[in-house]
Amino acid sequence: MTVVWRSTTELAEVETVSVDQIVDLHRALLPDQLRHHGLRSVQNWIGGSDWSPVGADFVPPAPSRVSALMSDLVDYLNGSAHSPLIQAAIVHAQFETIHPFTDGNGRVGRALIHTVLTRRGMTEQAVLPISLVLATLRTAYVEGLGAYRHDGPAGGSEANSALHAWLDSFIEASAVAAEQSRRLMQQISDLRSVWEERLRAHRTSAGLRETPRSDSAVARLLAELPEAPVLTATTLGRILGVSFPAANAALDELRQAGILHGKSIERGTRAYVAGEVLDLVTFAERQLASTKFDTQASPPQRAVPARTQE
């Protein structure tokens, strides 16, 4: 997991993305699939038989063209000829069209969406769940990619219509992802207010000052919880730069306030879990799997975490 995080972060932060770095990202996403590492040197295809491309839904370019096409792709990725959303849409569609690996193209292609948006300053603090929305709106997604891969000459009306069909699908998914993310952020903000009230009540009953100092481990932990809802004292100590006893005391105080609950994990280590954050994330993921983006109007259409509190 650390290697994947480092690879995706590097792509977002380097001055110029290279083909080799995308290959490294692919390797990090499929660490145990050695036979699939590196740009493909064989023909692949999507759909149809495992033995022949006859009848396939899509046959990507010949392996001899992959290296040049990937170089062209990173040239476009490193530029800013179009707005961030348009660039992300084209990078994703072009990558999936090249299909440069024998496996794992979907994972890398989804990562490149967020690479573009982060590099262009659109999502510096969060990741929009665009790929989850595209997975839910799979029919429109596949049709949009199919339109993008038109057989006509470039630059003509047919090519422009095909491109617009794909961009419409991608931008619609982006709008849904942004709205769902906004809702989740509001829910987390509301939850923070609930936590603060619980902590005040606990501290008052314990004879402590109503609110902890802003620079205390407890206050800083409360701010970190939405981003790190499962913690141990050791992990929290590293995050906050405090001693193990200070981290453990902060975690236990929030446990006593009813904000965290303890859970024993491997080798007797005790973890502290903000279950309400996990519930919100689970619910949001289930919403994103509904074609109506509302599980009361339409049930999830793909595998999602089980409901905990709904």
C-alpha positions in Angstrom: 0.0 0.0 0.0 2.8 2.4 0.8 4.4 1.7 -2.6 1.2 2.5 -4.4 0.7 5.7 -2.4 4.3 6.7 -3.2 3.8 6.0 -6.9 0.6 7.9 -7.2 1.9 10.8 -5.2 5.0 11.0 -7.4 3.0 11.2 -10.6 1.0 14.1 -9.1 4.1 16.0 -7.9 6.8 15.5 -10.5 7.4 18.3 -12.9 7.1 16.0 -15.9 5.4 12.6 -16.0 7.2 9.9 -18.0 6.1 6.6 -19.5 8.5 4.8 -17.1 6.6 6.4 -14.1 3.3 5.1 -15.4 4.9 1.7 -15.8 6.1 1.9 -12.2 2.6 2.8 -11.1 1.3 -0.3 -12.9 3.9 -2.4 -11.2 2.9 -1.0 -7.8 -0.8 -1.7 -8.4 0.0 -5.3 -9.5 3.0 -6.2 -7.4 2.6 -10.0 -7.6 1.7 -10.1 -11.3 5.2 -10.2 -12.7 4.2 -11.5 -16.1 2.0 -8.4 -16.7 4.7 -5.9 -15.8 6.0 -3.6 -18.5 4.4 -2.3 -21.7 2.8 -5.2 -23.6 4.6 -6.9 -26.5 1.6 -9.0 -27.5 -1.7 -8.2 -29.0 -4.6 -8.0 -26.5 -8.3 -7.4 -26.9 -11.5 -6.8 -24.9 -14.4 -9.2 -25.0 -14.9 -12.2 -27.3 -12.8 -15.3 -27.0 -9.6 -15.8 -25.0 -8.0 -17.3 -28.0 -8.7 -14.9 -30.8 -9.7 -11.3 -31.3 -12.3 -12.3 -33.8 -15.6 -11.1 -32.4 -14.0 -8.9 -29.7 -15.7 -5.8 -28.5 -12.5 -3.8 -29.0 -9.0 -4.5 -30.4 -6.3 -2.1 -29.1 -3.4 -0.9 -31.3 -0.7 -3.4 -32.3 2.1 -3.8 -29.7 4.6 -2.2 -32.0 2.7 1.1 -31.7 2.3 1.1 -27.9 5.5 2.8 -26.9 5.0 5.8 -29.4 1.4 6.2 -28.4 2.3 6.2 -24.7 4.9 8.9 -25.3 2.3 11.0 -27.1 -0.1 10.5 -24.2 2.3 11.7 -21.6 3.2 14.7 -23.8 -0.5 15.6 -23.6 -0.8 14.8 -19.9 2.1 17.1 -19.1 0.6 20.0 -21.0 -2.4 22.2 -20.3 -4.0 22.6 -23.8 -7.5 22.0 -22.3 -9.3 22.5 -19.0 -8.5 20.0 -16.2 -11.7 18.0 -16.6 -11.4 17.8 -20.4 -7.8 16.8 -20.1 -8.6 14.1 -17.5 -11.3 12.7 -19.7 -9.1 12.5 -22.8 -6.1 11.1 -20.9 -8.3 8.3 -19.4 -10.0 7.5 -22.7 -6.8 7.5 -24.7 -5.0 5.4 -22.1 -7.8 2.8 -22.2 -7.8 2.9 -26.0 -4.0 2.2 -26.1 -4.5 -0.5 -23.4 -0.7 -0.7 -22.9 -0.6 -3.5 -20.4 -1.8 -7.1 -20.6 -3.7 -6.6 -17.3 -4.5 -3.8 -14.9 -5.3 -1.2 -17.4 -8.5 -0.2 -15.6 -6.7 0.5 -12.3 -4.0 2.6 -13.9 -6.5 4.4 -16.1 -8.6 5.4 -13.1 -5.5 6.5 -11.2 -4.5 8.8 -14.2 -7.8 10.7 -13.8 -6.9 11.7 -10.3 -3.3 12.4 -11.4 -4.4 15.0 -13.9 -6.9 16.6 -11.6 -4.3 16.9 -8.8 -1.6 18.2 -11.1 -3.9 20.9 -12.3 -4.9 22.0 -8.8 -8.4 20.6 -8.8 -8.2 18.0 -6.1 -5.2 18.8 -4.0 -6.8 17.8 -0.7 -9.2 15.0 -1.8 -10.0 12.4 -4.5 -13.2 12.7 -6.4 -14.9 9.3 -6.8 -15.3 9.7 -10.5 -14.2 6.2 -11.3 -16.9 4.8 -8.9 -19.6 6.8 -10.7 -18.3 5.6 -14.1 -18.5 2.1 -12.8 -22.2 2.6 -11.8 -23.1 4.3 -15.0 -21.3 1.5 -16.9 -23.6 1.5 -19.9 -23.0 5.2 -20.6 -19.3 4.7 -19.8 -18.8 1.9 -22.3 -20.9 3.7 -24.9 -18.9 6.9 -24.4 -15.5 5.0 -24.8 -16.9 3.2 -27.8 -17.8 6.5 -29.4 -14.4 7.9 -28.6 -12.8 5.0 -30.5 -14.5 5.9 -33.8 -13.1 4.6 -37.1 -13.5 7.8 -39.1 -10.9 10.4 -39.9 -9.7 12.7 -37.2 -10.9 16.3 -37.1 -14.2 15.8 -39.0 -17.8 16.1 -37.7 -18.0 12.4 -36.9 -14.8 12.6 -34.8 -16.1 15.7 -33.0 -19.4 14.1 -32.2 -17.7 11.0 -30.9 -15.4 13.0 -28.7 -18.3 15.1 -27.4 -20.3 11.9 -26.5 -17.4 10.7 -24.4 -16.9 14.1 -22.7 -20.6 14.3 -21.9 -20.4 10.9 -20.1 -17.3 11.9 -18.2 -18.4 15.4 -17.2 -21.8 14.0 -16.0 -19.9 11.5 -13.8 -17.7 14.2 -12.5 -20.7 16.4 -11.5 -22.3 13.5 -9.7 -19.0 12.7 -7.9 -18.5 16.3 -6.9 -22.1 16.5 -5.5 -21.7 13.2 -3.6 -18.4 14.4 -2.2 -19.9 17.7 -1.1 -22.6 15.7 0.8 -20.1 13.5 2.5 -18.1 16.6 3.6 -21.2 18.2 5.1 -22.0 15.0 6.9 -18.5 14.8 8.3 -18.7 18.5 9.3 -22.0 17.8 11.1 -20.4 14.8 12.8 -17.5 17.0 14.1 -20.1 19.2 15.8 -21.6 16.1 17.5 -18.2 15.0 18.6 -17.3 18.4 20.1 -20.5 18.4 22.1 -19.9 14.8 23.4 -16.3 15.8 24.4 -17.6 18.9 26.2 -20.1 16.9 28.1 -17.5 14.3 29.0 -14.9 16.8 30.1 -17.5 18.8 32.2 -18.6 15.6 34.0 -14.9 14.7 34.7 -14.2 18.1 36.2 -12.0 19.3 33.3 -12.1 22.5 31.3 -14.9 22.4 28.8 -12.7 22.3 25.7 -9.1 21.1 25.4 -6.3 23.5 24.4 -6.1 23.8 20.6 -2.6 22.5 20.6 -3.3 19.5 22.8 -3.1 15.9 21.5 -6.9 15.5 22.1 -7.9 18.5 20.0 -5.4 17.6 17.2 -6.7 14.0 17.3 -10.3 15.2 16.9 -9.3 17.1 13.8 -7.5 14.1 12.3 -10.2 11.5 12.8 -12.1 11.9 9.5 -8.9 11.2 7.6 -7.6 8.5 10.0 -10.7 6.8 11.5 -8.7 3.7 12.6 -5.7 4.4 14.8 -3.3 2.9 17.3 -1.3 4.9 19.9 1.9 4.2 17.9 0.4 5.5 14.7 -1.2 8.6 16.3 2.2 9.3 18.0 3.8 9.4 14.6 1.1 11.6 13.1 1.0 14.1 15.8 4.7 13.9 16.8 3.8 13.1 20.5 4.9 10.4 22.9 3.2 7.0 23.1 1.6 7.9 26.6 0.3 11.2 25.3 -1.2 9.5 22.2 -2.7 6.7 24.3 -4.2 9.2 26.7 -5.8 11.2 23.9 -7.3 8.1 22.3 -8.7 6.9 25.7 -10.2 10.3 26.4 -12.1 10.2 23.1 -13.1 6.6 23.9 -14.6 7.7 27.2 -16.4 10.5 25.4 -18.1 8.0 23.2 -16.3 9.1 20.0 -14.0 6.1 19.6 -14.3 2.5 20.5 -11.5 0.2 21.3 -10.7 -3.0 19.4 -8.0 -5.6 20.0 -6.0 -6.4 16.9 -2.9 -8.6 16.2 -0.3 -9.3 18.9 -2.5 -7.6 21.6 -2.3 -4.2 20.0 -5.3 -2.0 20.7 -6.8 0.0 17.9 -9.3 2.8 18.3 -12.1 3.2 15.7 -14.3 6.1 14.7 -17.1 3.9 13.6 -19.4 6.8 12.6 -16.9 7.9 10.0 -16.7 4.4 8.6 -20.5 4.3 8.5 -20.6 7.5 6.6 -18.0 6.3 4.1 -19.8 3.0 3.7 -23.1 4.7 3.1 -21.6 7.1 0.5 -20.0 4.2 -1.3 -23.4 2.4 -1.4 -25.0 5.6 -2.7 -22.4 5.8 -5.5 -23.3 2.2 -6.5 -27.0 3.1 -7.1 -27.9 4.3 -10.6 -30.2 6.8 -8.8 -27.4 7.6 -6.3 -30.0 6.9 -3.7 -30.3 3.4 -2.2 -33.9 4.0 -1.4 -34.7 4.7 -5.0 -32.4 2.1 -6.5 -30.4 -0.6 -4.8 -26.6 -0.9 -5.4 -25.8 -2.3 -8.8 -22.4 -3.7 -7.9 -20.5 -5.2 -5.0 -20.3 -2.7 -2.1 -19.6 -2.9 1.7 -22.5 -4.2 3.8 -24.7 -1.7 5.5 -23.9 -1.0 9.1 -26.0 2.0 10.1 -28.6 3.2 7.6 
